[in-house]
Amino acid sequence: MSDRLPTILVVDDEEDIADLYTTWLDIEYEVRTAYGGEEALEKVDEDVDIVFLDRQMPKLSGDDVLERIRERELDCRVVMVTAVDPDFDIVSMPFDDYLTKPVMREDLENAVATMLERDEYGEQLQEYYALTAKKATLEVEKTPKQLESSDQYQQMVERVEQLEAEADETITQLDDDYESLFKDFPGGE
């Protein structure tokens, strides 16, 4: 990101909610508001950093909007904001976080801070955080038995563990490189 203010697109077919989110966010950010999926696709472009996307909308659902945003390869974080209780279908959806309504101002502000921070990470770390958000969401909504019997959930857990192991390996390698760098200096090990 450059020196410009981060740009946020708020998408919700309930105009009062969209306007409220916009009011909360437009003090610190450049905010665009869309009252439906089609309008969202008109307003989202390469300048948008974060999309708060209602999942349940008439005509063009949030799921469809998300799919089209990803097809256009726009480099933005997408936070699903919805009253829909999440199901295992969220495992394969390419969003970055999931907020369940009602959403308070602090929830939005925290999500913005988190998404802006994640924007600085590489793809692997972004995938890790998106999957851990989905995992946490499902663990709140589903029983242990439901989680255990879901192949999608189990595959996601395996991927999270794989990403954690790769991150640990990278950190160990960096530590080893760091130590070897200083061995040749006077006073080094």
QUIFENHU-V516984 format. One record per backbone hydrogen bond with DSSP energy under -0.5 kcal/mol. NH is the residue of the N-H (numbers start at 0). CO is the residue of the C=O. E is the energy in kcal/mol with one decimal. If there is no record, write none. Layout:
# QUIFENHU-V516984
NH|CO|E ; NH|CO|E
This chain:
# QUIFENHU-V516984
7|29|-3.0 ; 8|49|-2.7 ; 9|7|-0.5 ; 9|31|-2.9 ; 10|8|-0.5 ; 10|51|-3.0 ; 11|9|-0.5 ; 11|33|-2.1 ; 14|12|-1.1 ; 16|13|-0.6 ; 17|13|-2.3 ; 18|14|-2.9 ; 19|15|-2.0 ; 20|16|-2.7 ; 21|17|-2.4 ; 22|18|-2.6 ; 23|19|-2.4 ; 24|20|-1.9 ; 25|21|-2.7 ; 27|24|-1.2 ; 28|24|-1.7 ; 29|5|-2.2 ; 30|28|-0.6 ; 31|7|-3.0 ; 33|9|-2.9 ; 39|35|-2.0 ; 40|36|-2.0 ; 41|37|-1.3 ; 42|38|-1.7 ; 43|39|-1.9 ; 47|44|-1.8 ; 48|6|-2.7 ; 49|6|-1.7 ; 50|76|-2.4 ; 51|8|-2.9 ; 52|50|-0.7 ; 52|78|-2.9 ; 53|10|-2.0 ; 53|51|-0.5 ; 54|80|-0.9 ; 56|54|-0.9 ; 59|57|-2.3 ; 60|58|-0.6 ; 61|54|-2.1 ; 62|54|-0.7 ; 64|60|-2.3 ; 65|61|-2.8 ; 66|62|-2.2 ; 67|63|-2.2 ; 68|64|-2.5 ; 69|65|-2.3 ; 70|66|-2.2 ; 71|67|-1.9 ; 72|69|-1.3 ; 73|68|-1.6 ; 75|73|-1.7 ; 76|48|-2.8 ; 78|50|-3.2 ; 79|77|-0.6 ; 79|96|-2.5 ; 80|52|-2.8 ; 81|98|-2.5 ; 89|86|-2.1 ; 90|87|-1.5 ; 91|88|-0.8 ; 92|89|-0.9 ; 94|92|-1.6 ; 95|77|-3.1 ; 96|77|-1.3 ; 98|79|-3.5 ; 100|81|-2.8 ; 107|103|-1.9 ; 108|104|-2.7 ; 109|105|-2.7 ; 110|106|-2.2 ; 111|107|-2.6 ; 112|108|-2.3 ; 113|109|-2.5 ; 114|110|-2.8 ; 115|111|-2.7 ; 116|112|-2.0 ; 117|113|-2.6 ; 118|114|-1.5 ; 119|116|-1.5 ; 120|117|-1.9 ; 125|121|-2.2 ; 126|122|-2.6 ; 127|123|-2.2 ; 128|124|-2.5 ; 129|125|-2.4 ; 130|126|-2.6 ; 131|127|-2.5 ; 132|128|-1.9 ; 133|129|-2.0 ; 134|130|-2.8 ; 135|131|-2.4 ; 136|132|-2.3 ; 137|133|-2.6 ; 138|134|-2.3 ; 139|135|-1.3 ; 140|136|-1.6 ; 141|137|-2.7 ; 146|142|-2.4 ; 147|143|-2.6 ; 148|144|-1.8 ; 149|145|-0.5 ; 149|146|-1.1 ; 150|148|-0.7 ; 153|149|-2.3 ; 154|150|-2.7 ; 155|151|-2.0 ; 156|152|-2.5 ; 157|153|-2.2 ; 158|154|-2.1 ; 159|155|-2.5 ; 160|156|-2.5 ; 161|157|-2.2 ; 162|158|-2.7 ; 163|159|-2.4 ; 164|160|-2.3 ; 165|161|-2.3 ; 166|162|-2.1 ; 167|163|-2.6 ; 168|164|-2.3 ; 169|165|-2.1 ; 170|166|-2.4 ; 171|167|-2.5 ; 172|168|-2.3 ; 173|169|-2.5 ; 174|170|-2.5 ; 175|171|-2.5 ; 176|172|-2.5 ; 177|173|-2.5 ; 178|174|-2.5 ; 179|175|-2.5 ; 180|176|-1.6 ; 181|177|-1.0 ; 181|178|-0.7 ; 182|178|-0.7 ; 183|179|-0.5 ; 184|181|-0.9 ; 187|184|-2.7
